[in-house]
Amino acid sequence: MSELAVQLLAFRRFADSARVSRNVLVSGLLTLGAFVALFWEPMTTLARDWWNDPDAGHGLLLAPVAVWLAWTVSPPLSAMD
């Protein structure tokens, strides 16, 4: 195989992976936008209650702990291919 053919194959693989990455990014952003649009009011109500009610103040720890657990327990995105 010629050097040009090898370079073209490498470029095509890179372009395909970039296209998939872009599609994943756009899908993720659309999902995040829909989630925020749908749950904005409940999230702000919960945050206000957690901040102002002394009996519910422990709720402020829930989001950081949930994010930390999801980050440490879930497999990396590269392993999902």
BAFI-3210 file (N, C-alpha, C; in Angstrom, 3 decimals, decimal comma, padded with zeros to 6 digits):
// residues 81
n [1|2|3|4|5|6|7|8|9|10|11|12|13|14|15|16|17|18|19|20|21|22|23|24|25|26|27|28|29|30|31|32|33|34|35|36|37|38|39|40|41|42|43|44|45|46|47|48|49|50|51|52|53|54|55|56|57|58|59|60|61|62|63|64|65|66|67|68|69|70|71|72|73|74|75|76|77|78|79|80|81]
n.u [000,846|000,479|002,079|000,369|-002,159|-002,188|-002,119|-004,555|-006,364|-005,856|-006,689|-009,387|-010,296|-009,860|-011,623|-014,072|-014,173|-014,209|-016,657|-018,446|-017,857|-018,721|-021,459|-022,159|-021,582|-023,412|-025,832|-025,669|-025,659|-028,178|-029,812|-029,114|-030,011|-032,788|-033,351|-032,763|-034,628|-037,038|-036,927|-036,337|-037,886|-038,570|-035,913|-034,921|-036,716|-036,143|-033,443|-033,767|-035,298|-033,483|-031,468|-032,687|-034,213|-033,510|-033,865|-033,646|-031,162|-029,151|-029,610|-028,101|-025,757|-026,341|-026,264|-023,424|-022,348|-023,717|-022,790|-020,067|-020,165|-021,247|-019,166|-016,994|-017,886|-019,015|-018,129|-015,433|-016,090|-014,708|-014,563|-017,019|-017,362]
n.v [-001,167|002,218|005,189|007,401|006,199|004,983|007,237|008,408|006,462|006,638|009,279|009,041|007,310|008,964|011,079|009,722|009,007|011,558|012,471|010,760|011,487|014,153|013,771|012,436|014,437|016,483|015,119|014,666|017,323|018,207|016,473|017,230|019,906|019,500|018,137|020,103|022,065|020,734|020,105|022,408|024,048|022,203|021,636|024,161|024,730|022,648|023,293|025,804|025,065|023,327|025,124|027,013|025,688|024,377|021,714|020,335|020,723|018,853|017,992|019,471|018,098|015,967|016,214|016,689|014,269|012,345|012,934|012,392|009,625|008,630|009,300|007,796|005,135|004,437|003,102|004,306|006,496|005,706|002,974|002,125|001,747]
n.w [000,000|-000,740|000,582|000,565|000,522|003,021|004,677|003,947|004,891|007,636|008,106|007,467|009,503|011,700|011,080|011,175|013,914|015,046|014,105|015,413|018,045|018,009|017,548|019,897|021,755|020,997|021,406|024,161|025,137|024,283|025,762|028,381|028,325|027,976|030,354|032,306|031,546|032,047|034,777|036,221|038,006|040,201|041,053|041,864|043,918|045,735|046,315|047,524|049,779|051,041|051,671|053,339|055,337|058,421|059,182|056,831|055,835|055,355|052,822|051,078|050,823|049,226|046,328|045,673|046,721|045,216|042,623|042,993|043,596|041,176|039,475|040,444|040,501|038,022|034,775|032,679|029,859|027,576|027,791|027,061|024,375]
ca.u [000,000|001,287|002,065|-000,829|-003,311|-002,123|-002,509|-005,994|-007,068|-005,724|-007,550|-010,786|-010,594|-009,939|-012,857|-015,193|-014,216|-014,613|-018,084|-019,120|-017,692|-019,597|-022,828|-022,332|-021,600|-024,686|-026,889|-025,545|-026,089|-029,634|-030,394|-028,922|-030,929|-034,154|-033,448|-032,827|-035,897|-038,144|-036,814|-035,823|-038,665|-038,321|-034,535|-034,772|-037,483|-035,354|-032,269|-034,233|-035,671|-032,268|-030,688|-033,407|-034,801|-032,440|-034,102|-033,369|-029,844|-028,324|-029,857|-027,024|-024,693|-026,776|-025,786|-021,995|-022,097|-024,228|-021,847|-018,843|-020,433|-021,387|-017,840|-016,079|-018,428|-019,322|-016,949|-015,126|-016,798|-013,927|-014,818|-018,379|-017,386]
ca.v [000,000|003,431|006,096|008,227|005,382|004,816|008,514|008,584|005,581|007,216|010,462|008,606|006,814|010,138|011,801|008,935|009,128|012,930|012,563|010,079|012,325|015,318|013,313|012,163|015,733|017,150|014,372|014,943|018,697|018,267|015,783|018,093|021,038|019,040|017,838|021,371|022,722|020,019|020,003|023,648|024,462|021,340|021,778|025,415|024,601|021,821|024,045|026,834|024,391|022,831|026,250|027,780|024,857|023,698|020,270|019,740|021,190|017,741|017,820|020,114|017,120|014,905|016,382|016,376|012,852|011,600|013,140|011,665|008,198|008,346|009,449|006,735|003,794|004,164|002,874|005,461|006,487|004,997|001,537|001,821|001,553]
ca.w [000,000|-000,835|001,741|000,464|000,909|004,474|005,270|003,735|005,825|008,972|008,167|007,486|010,848|012,577|010,763|011,693|015,368|015,360|013,830|016,512|019,230|017,853|017,732|021,325|022,433|020,702|022,095|025,584|025,408|024,131|026,910|029,545|028,177|028,238|031,785|033,045|031,231|032,677|036,234|036,788|039,173|041,365|041,533|042,599|045,159|046,642|046,759|048,464|051,021|051,680|052,169|054,359|056,394|059,165|059,233|055,521|055,396|054,885|051,392|050,326|050,610|048,320|044,949|045,527|046,976|044,057|041,514|043,323|043,415|039,742|038,866|040,863|040,303|036,618|033,937|031,822|028,570|026,567|027,933|026,588|022,917]
c.u [000,893|001,139|000,800|-002,065|-003,344|-002,569|-004,006|-006,811|-007,006|-006,631|-009,010|-011,182|-010,737|-011,245|-014,074|-015,297|-014,625|-016,106|-018,879|-019,029|-018,604|-021,047|-023,114|-022,416|-022,936|-025,833|-026,858|-026,015|-027,599|-030,337|-030,282|-029,864|-032,364|-034,353|-033,589|-034,157|-037,069|-038,113|-036,289|-036,575|-038,476|-036,902|-034,360|-035,549|-036,717|-034,151|-032,662|-034,600|-034,428|-031,485|-031,364|-033,946|-033,697|-032,620|-033,787|-031,987|-028,937|-028,524|-028,788|-025,879|-025,059|-026,207|-024,285|-021,675|-022,575|-023,293|-020,566|-019,038|-020,549|-020,026|-016,943|-016,585|-018,634|-018,046|-016,667|-015,841|-016,029|-014,151|-016,177|-018,454|-017,498]
c.v [001,232|004,286|006,956|007,461|005,193|006,097|008,765|007,698|006,133|008,433|010,062|008,079|007,974|010,891|011,054|009,060|010,533|013,106|011,913|010,931|013,539|014,924|013,027|013,474|016,449|016,441|014,641|016,337|018,859|017,593|016,637|019,294|020,655|018,746|019,112|022,072|022,046|020,090|021,270|024,042|023,531|021,471|023,057|025,379|023,765|022,586|025,120|026,207|023,899|023,970|026,929|026,960|024,101|022,181|019,574|020,134|020,091|017,479|018,464|019,150|016,083|015,033|016,110|014,900|012,005|011,736|012,359|010,160|007,823|008,385|008,261|005,336|003,468|003,935|004,124|005,348|005,716|003,494|001,146|001,598|000,119]
c.w [000,000|000,422|001,737|000,906|002,426|005,171|005,104|004,673|007,240|009,122|008,238|008,865|011,832|012,349|011,292|013,209|015,780|015,148|014,960|017,771|019,168|018,079|019,207|022,095|022,218|021,417|023,597|025,949|025,274|025,313|028,165|029,495|028,471|029,718|032,599|032,791|031,965|034,201|036,890|038,066|040,375|041,926|042,338|043,914|046,186|047,183|047,768|049,810|051,767|052,324|053,370|055,527|057,127|059,235|057,912|055,000|054,892|053,398|050,527|050,042|049,543|046,912|044,826|045,762|045,798|042,860|041,768|043,131|041,945|039,059|039,204|040,532|038,820|035,823|033,088|030,484|027,506|026,636|027,390|025,081|022,534]
res [m|s|e|l|a|v|q|l|l|a|f|r|r|f|a|d|s|a|r|v|s|r|n|v|l|v|s|g|l|l|t|l|g|a|f|v|a|l|f|w|e|p|m|t|t|l|a|r|d|w|w|n|d|p|d|a|g|h|g|l|l|l|a|p|v|a|v|w|l|a|w|t|v|s|p|p|l|s|a|m|d]
***
